[in-house]
Amino acid sequence: MNNTDKNDSFFDRLWKLFTSVKLSVALLLTLAVTSIIGTVIPQNQNPMLYQQKFGEVLYPIFEALSLFDMYNSWWFRLLISLLIVNILVCSIERLSSTWKLIFPEKLNFRADRFRKSPNRTEWIAEQSPEALKGVYGDYIIRHFRHSHIETDDTAGYLIFGEKGRWTRLGVYVVHLSILLLMVGALIGSIFGFEGYMNVPVGASENTILLRNSDQSMKLEFDIRCEDFTVSHYPSGMPKEYRSEIAIVDNGKTVLEKALRVNDPIHYAGISIFQSSYGKVPGDKFTVVFTDNASGMRVEKRAAIGEQIKLPADGGTLIIEDFTDNFSFRGHNIGPTFLSRLVEKSGTPQPLILPLDYPSFDKMRQGDYAISIEKIDYRYYTGLQIARDPGIPMVYAGFIALIIGCYITFFMFHQQICIELRPADGRTTVSVAGISPRNRPGIKTAIKRLARKLGKLTGQENKPV
């Protein structure tokens, strides 16, 4: 480290760090590697799947590193934030020198630069240099941001024109677009949410279960499912399912719309997507008590939440909930009623009653085996609820990216010189152009300019 670096303040050293291209490369490579990891490891899956796949050793390590929800992890957000600061500081650092090129104190046109340019075309005009100077000079003044006319040593004229210095800002528009995209993604990741809810037909819900969490959140409005329909292919596979959704805000229905897959509803900054569907029990079903000794059956009609007395006053049963899928010892046993059994001689105990296995409760070895039959189902619609406040900024970033790329690749700074030299009562006209990095477009621009200048004098250009 030299003496100048030693005398720099902490802020100066920090500024130099973030203006480093090496830091940009390191951050981009790190993001690329982590993105590969996020592709190899499926994101936001069921924790049980991760446990089975990675085992008891790797699972807690990967969980601690947030590799299963990597794009919402604190360290991924930190990498994005560092890259944002890096791009912003680099742009500010280089903008001052670019600004001087765009707005120079004095424009300097040198004829020798244009005479050496490979982008050059010549022809013979019948008019005198004096006459052409007026025609060509007026055209350049109208179509170029800067212009200048001077007399040449050969008693001719030099007409200079320049435009497009501002196009050097195109790369900064691209930088801005990247900043908008990343800031929008950060805002969505930090302040947005995503969750799910099931709404039975005819019912209203306002509570969602947040993704990858046991936490729930209440919306500021209710979602009511008025109707649900599903059509099938001849093979039995679902063809289309549609929910008739109503948004109820402060007791008033403010929006009604048919919700289909890939056709979400938007309300109050929240997007509602059709995610899934299924069936739930209706108002009533039959609970069957089968005496394990005699095989005698006792049937009772019941509903979720009701207390059901066991035969011979043996206690009570409460059906508490229903789920489409229930995992028992690592196996999915399908639709299942979740209940609680309170026997006179014992303490309350949880009881699961799978519909696909009516003899399941016999394993409990009680006086009665309990099962459920004669269920009147009704559909429910599964909704994905999401809010991403960063989306407007992401859209703005895409628009800025298109504009910046168009400016950078299709517009360019160009300087032209029209040289008029007397030649036996006529004029030799030479048009040349230069552009930074010798852009290929300057050759086409010079040819186009030569054709227009020829038309101004009412003649075709005759190459020398």
Steps between C-alpha positions, in 0.01 A plus 500: 500500500645841403504810720197649327292192585621514863384861531157431353208512736280197563232647272756549219619140527142376507420711191801355315389150595157548345643660186706187439414291196649201685227535762236500225643183347524330841138586587370387161690171523371441853142568390547267203627217723221546755242508220634166378457364852145634504435313175654172615316508834124544435372798693205525740420130516351301787756471786435126517625462142821681590550282807460183296734623225786650704481299820551599862850640443463732199139606558562717810807655337314591181205620707727729704646642176147558363583301187140380476367857470818657371359799313334632817802437723681787672834421334353496148335835567838627627672392176234680295535811718880502462467470122249788498742721692790388277317589176374828643844613623673394174243694297542814713880471482508482120211736429706815563748421221218394267316822577803704384499312170129566450522868590852617407600861559602534135436286194809425293461395134819389324486439127796260497308247712223483242740480203650184653162344575410177312136614511527740210328558166561755218322622189505788249230767525422751226442792737770726641635455853333824605156381386540158661617654825166674547291190415706246692565735790128562557433123495772426756380780728147354496595135555806513725527622859825686436630644172789711378607637161848619414704584191751246373853574378397392147241783477232250587294445811480255790157437653510315831207342683467301821216328685436215739750586772223424751482136383800433724240503776346179357725282713388689810137435408590129487664535843185672626284218366708240685472705819121524461470125440708409804340759730156384387595140576627600845182694580287203398713260701497711817155659498301255291336176604357183350251263654214264436139457602219254426153648459202260485217585263260738673751594771724802564856509629749773585786305660790360301775260603834654409730296280768296677367607836254397766391862529175635366399850396165670466413699190317831521217357293310172464512263203176315430466206262159526335539192279756255369496294180745252355497336156692185406660343195362160389793343686374651825780756535389853598458722195405828661391609844347835573396681815240774523665733751358802682710751695316629806647815658337650810192287445454612138566296187747714306613255231362187335699306245556150362841377614687265267851358491748765376230768516534650849286756679669817625359704786659745746850410381439129560492234227271198531587194292307179438731239651311178571166355594354215700204378698398555861219335695164668492284590798433140604658154485449165674722377782494119534584326829563125452511280809824303476349205693157461338544690172187707574490841324371824642464795261474866597475809282751767590684810381847644557526654845209306652530274804387145426415265786648152482264200532414388856600847621868406458623855446499762224656548159567840343575522127729804488628532144542341157800481271533377142837340571635368825845353559512204739846363577634640172210372288221706348172339607282745309190689621476479877283636779694630801314442824535475875368207706409549864419170671360483853779281619786687339652834401421674169696360209539610136334273247543486123227352282621449139217455252694263274567264793170450689656229723790724602364565853501129585872537575404707805340184650224685677144379565387656173668552162403840364464590130324765293263438208231668287677830451346778293797679347527851371787651303752747631730718293869521590632855462853635494511849650802720432604860539816633337539879542819487293324406174452863375872562546584172321278604206673840494833315495398294197388814315825679589699194386332505157557875464862476618582212263338685209704815572821301549476275194293697247585865570848645508703817514599614152707782352492582130696728272393619154798625304436720192797547264487696170579284194488663149181699559341217690536369856646184644280407794644272766292373792678322787396391847655375820350338807642365828623143464442534123140387526384308188192719485704808406573358154129457432430847639755659265353324196152612599618859554674501160177394326301773674757767414492392136120533490522851646687614188276307262756253375625148559837467664770412253786331687847637421 
